[in-house]
Amino acid sequence: MAASRPPDASGPAVSRTEVLTAEPADALAALLDLEAAPQDELPALWHWVYLVDHPRQRELGSDGHPRHGIPAPPGPGRARMFAGGRIATSALLRLGKPTTRTTRVVETIEKTGRSGSLVFTTVRTDWEQDGRRAIVEEQDIVYRPAGTALPAPSADASTGRSPESSADEADELTFDVDPVVLFRFSALTFNAHRIHYDLPYATGEGYPDLVVHGPLQALLMAEFLRRQRVPLLGSRFAYRLDAPAFGRQRLRISSGRGGRTVSVRDGSGRTTATANLEPLAAGAGP
């Protein structure tokens, strides 16, 4: 597989500042079926429902994604996939305070193989509050030519329960996904990608059903750790989408290796997402 890296892979930064209000957290708590939303600090990964971009309707492509912005598609006719990311949390964001999000592309790599041309883009986002950097995040986005075959699942993706996972169902979080959940999560994150709510479009793109959001699975893994009282503060949360999850089903989230690894399994028992939690060194990013 050949790879090339444009010399100007790191692009300009775009910043946005808002006061964090309670409403997005209330809405996410309702989606997660929690009795109450956090009152002061946002749990890890809950920042994804804040400072979201609001592109105009005319700026969207046929797939529902913006034709411009960060990241911008590498060309017309490219299908977008969310591959994973890393989140370093040195402070939890507090409600009621001005918060600045700064986003930029830090790397773009093009690879050519048997499945055609793939473009891998890494987007970095810094979250600042009270004059200090609270969260440093990187997200990995993959673009493939529309109509090409879906990439094969990761070699690490498995069927059935991982041997490292706990066998105790009390140490397992279950979450039912269906078209309503996918639509509501798309609305919360202002994600108009049609593969998550438009079934004819999703099947036309080669998917067997609506696609479960990668960020939703990452959020559920972080929620499992939070409910197990495993702190993400002062840690680096690295997650990866191992295989797509489709349609109405019950997701199961469990941990292994002393609670520092987490995985999501779909209704067939296949591992679709994994995450690792590591201590964050002073001043370290993702």
C-alpha positions in Angstrom: 0.0 0.0 0.0 1.5 3.3 -1.1 1.1 6.4 1.1 1.6 10.1 0.5 1.4 13.1 2.9 0.7 16.6 1.6 3.3 19.0 2.9 0.7 21.4 4.3 -1.3 18.8 6.3 -1.7 21.1 9.3 -4.4 23.7 8.5 -5.6 26.9 10.0 -7.4 26.8 13.4 -11.0 27.8 13.9 -12.1 29.0 17.4 -15.5 29.4 18.9 -16.5 30.6 22.4 -19.8 30.0 24.2 -21.1 29.8 27.8 -21.9 26.2 28.6 -25.6 26.1 29.5 -27.5 23.2 31.1 -29.8 22.4 28.2 -27.5 20.1 26.1 -26.5 18.1 29.2 -30.2 17.7 30.1 -30.9 16.5 26.6 -28.0 14.0 26.6 -29.1 12.7 30.1 -32.6 12.1 28.7 -31.1 10.2 25.7 -29.1 8.0 28.1 -32.2 7.5 30.3 -30.6 9.0 33.4 -32.8 10.4 36.1 -30.9 13.6 36.3 -28.3 15.5 34.4 -25.0 16.7 36.0 -25.5 20.0 37.7 -21.9 21.5 37.8 -19.3 19.6 35.9 -19.7 17.8 32.6 -18.7 14.1 32.6 -16.0 13.0 30.2 -17.0 13.1 26.5 -20.2 15.0 27.3 -18.5 18.1 25.7 -19.5 16.6 22.3 -23.0 18.1 22.6 -21.5 21.6 23.1 -20.1 24.2 20.7 -21.2 22.1 17.8 -21.0 23.5 14.3 -24.2 24.8 12.6 -23.5 24.8 8.8 -26.2 26.4 6.6 -28.4 24.0 4.7 -26.9 25.1 1.4 -23.4 24.2 2.6 -24.3 20.5 3.0 -23.4 17.8 0.4 -25.7 15.0 -0.7 -24.5 12.9 2.2 -25.5 15.5 4.8 -21.9 16.5 5.6 -20.6 20.1 5.0 -18.8 20.5 1.8 -16.3 22.8 3.5 -15.0 23.3 7.0 -12.9 21.2 9.4 -12.3 18.6 8.1 -13.1 19.4 4.5 -13.7 16.4 2.3 -10.7 15.7 0.1 -12.8 15.8 -3.0 -16.4 15.2 -4.3 -17.9 11.7 -4.0 -16.0 10.6 -0.9 -17.8 8.6 1.8 -16.8 9.6 5.3 -16.2 7.2 8.2 -15.3 7.9 11.8 -12.4 5.7 12.9 -11.6 6.6 16.5 -9.7 9.1 18.5 -7.9 10.1 21.7 -9.0 12.4 24.5 -6.7 13.8 27.2 -8.7 15.3 30.1 -6.8 17.5 32.6 -9.9 19.3 33.9 -13.7 18.7 33.7 -15.6 21.5 32.0 -18.0 23.4 34.3 -21.4 24.6 33.4 -22.1 28.4 33.3 -18.7 29.4 32.2 -17.4 30.7 28.9 -15.5 27.9 27.0 -13.4 28.1 23.9 -13.1 25.3 21.4 -10.2 25.5 18.8 -10.1 23.0 16.0 -7.7 22.4 13.2 -6.5 19.6 10.9 -3.1 18.3 12.1 -2.5 15.5 9.6 -3.7 14.2 6.3 -2.4 11.0 4.8 -3.5 9.4 1.5 -3.0 5.7 1.1 -3.6 3.6 -2.0 -4.2 -0.1 -1.9 -6.4 -2.9 -3.3 -9.6 -1.1 -2.1 -8.6 2.1 -3.8 -7.6 5.5 -2.5 -8.2 6.2 1.2 -7.6 9.6 2.9 -6.9 9.6 6.6 -7.4 12.9 8.4 -6.7 13.7 12.0 -8.5 16.7 13.6 -7.3 18.2 16.9 -9.6 20.2 19.2 -8.5 22.1 22.3 -11.1 23.0 24.9 -10.2 25.9 27.2 -11.9 27.3 30.3 -10.8 29.8 32.9 -7.7 30.5 30.9 -6.4 26.9 31.0 -6.6 24.0 28.6 -9.0 21.4 30.0 -9.3 18.9 27.1 -7.1 18.0 24.2 -8.8 15.8 21.6 -7.9 14.1 18.3 -10.3 12.5 16.0 -9.4 10.2 13.1 -11.6 10.5 10.0 -11.4 8.2 6.9 -12.6 9.1 3.4 -13.2 6.4 0.8 -14.5 6.6 -2.7 -18.3 6.4 -2.8 -19.6 3.0 -4.0 -16.5 1.1 -3.0 -16.6 -1.9 -0.8 -16.5 -1.3 3.0 -13.1 -1.8 4.6 -12.7 -5.1 6.3 -13.1 -5.1 10.1 -9.9 -4.6 12.1 -7.8 -7.7 12.7 -8.4 -7.2 16.4 -12.2 -7.3 16.0 -13.6 -10.5 17.4 -16.8 -12.4 17.8 -18.1 -13.2 21.2 -16.9 -12.0 24.6 -13.3 -10.9 24.8 -11.3 -13.2 27.1 -10.3 -10.1 29.1 -13.8 -9.0 29.7 -15.6 -9.5 32.9 -18.0 -12.4 33.0 -20.2 -10.7 35.6 -23.2 -9.2 34.0 -23.4 -6.7 37.0 -20.3 -5.2 35.5 -21.9 -4.7 32.1 -23.8 -1.7 30.7 -26.5 -2.4 28.2 -27.9 0.2 25.8 -30.7 -0.3 23.3 -30.3 1.5 19.9 -33.0 2.0 17.3 -33.8 4.6 14.7 -35.2 6.9 17.3 -32.0 6.8 19.4 -29.8 7.4 16.3 -32.0 10.3 15.2 -31.9 11.9 18.6 -28.1 11.6 18.9 -27.7 13.0 15.4 -29.9 16.0 16.5 -27.9 16.5 19.7 -24.6 16.6 17.9 -26.1 18.4 14.8 -24.7 15.6 12.7 -26.6 15.4 9.4 -24.8 12.4 8.0 -27.6 10.5 6.4 -26.2 7.0 7.1 -27.6 7.4 10.7 -31.2 8.2 9.9 -32.0 7.7 6.2 -32.3 4.0 5.6 -32.6 4.1 1.8 -29.5 6.3 1.6 -27.6 4.0 4.0 -28.4 0.9 2.0 -27.6 2.7 -1.2 -24.1 3.3 0.3 -23.6 -0.4 0.9 -24.6 -0.6 4.5 -27.1 -3.3 5.6 -29.0 -0.9 7.9 -28.7 2.4 9.7 -25.2 2.9 11.1 -24.7 3.3 14.8 -22.6 6.5 15.5 -19.0 5.9 16.4 -19.1 8.8 18.9 -22.1 7.3 20.6 -20.2 4.0 21.2 -17.2 6.0 22.6 -19.5 7.9 24.8 -21.1 4.7 26.1 -17.7 3.3 27.0 -16.8 6.5 28.9 -20.2 6.3 30.6 -19.5 2.7 31.7 -16.3 3.8 33.3 -18.0 6.7 35.0 -20.6 4.4 36.5 -17.9 2.0 37.6 -16.3 5.0 39.4 -13.2 4.8 37.2 -12.1 8.5 36.7 -11.3 9.8 33.3 -10.0 13.0 34.8 -6.2 13.0 34.5 -6.3 10.2 31.9 -6.0 9.6 28.2 -9.0 7.8 26.7 -8.0 6.2 23.4 -10.9 4.6 21.5 -11.2 2.8 18.1 -14.0 1.6 16.0 -13.2 -2.0 15.1 -16.3 -2.8 13.1 -19.5 -1.1 12.1 -22.7 -1.6 14.2 -26.0 -1.6 12.3 -29.6 -1.2 13.1 -31.9 -1.9 16.0 -30.1 -4.0 18.7 -28.8 -4.1 22.3 -25.2 -2.9 22.8 -23.2 -4.4 25.7 -20.3 -2.5 27.2 -17.9 -4.2 29.6 -14.3 -3.9 30.8 -11.2 -6.0 31.2 -7.6 -5.7 32.4 -8.4 -4.2 35.8 -11.1 -1.9 34.4 -8.7 0.1 32.2 -9.9 -1.4 28.9 -13.5 -1.2 27.6 -15.3 -2.8 24.7 -18.7 -2.5 22.9 -20.3 -5.7 21.6 -23.3 -5.7 19.2 -26.3 -7.9 19.3 -24.4 -10.8 17.7 -21.6 -10.6 20.2 -19.1 -9.0 17.8 -16.7 -6.4 19.2 -17.4 -3.1 17.4 -15.4 -0.6 19.5 -12.6 -0.7 22.1 -11.0 1.8 24.4 -8.0 2.1 26.7 -7.5 4.4 29.6 -4.0 5.5 30.6 -2.7 8.0 33.2 -2.0 11.4 31.7 1.5 12.7 32.1 1.9 16.3 33.1 1.4 18.6 30.1 0.7 15.7 27.8 -1.8 15.7 25.0 -3.5 12.9 23.0 
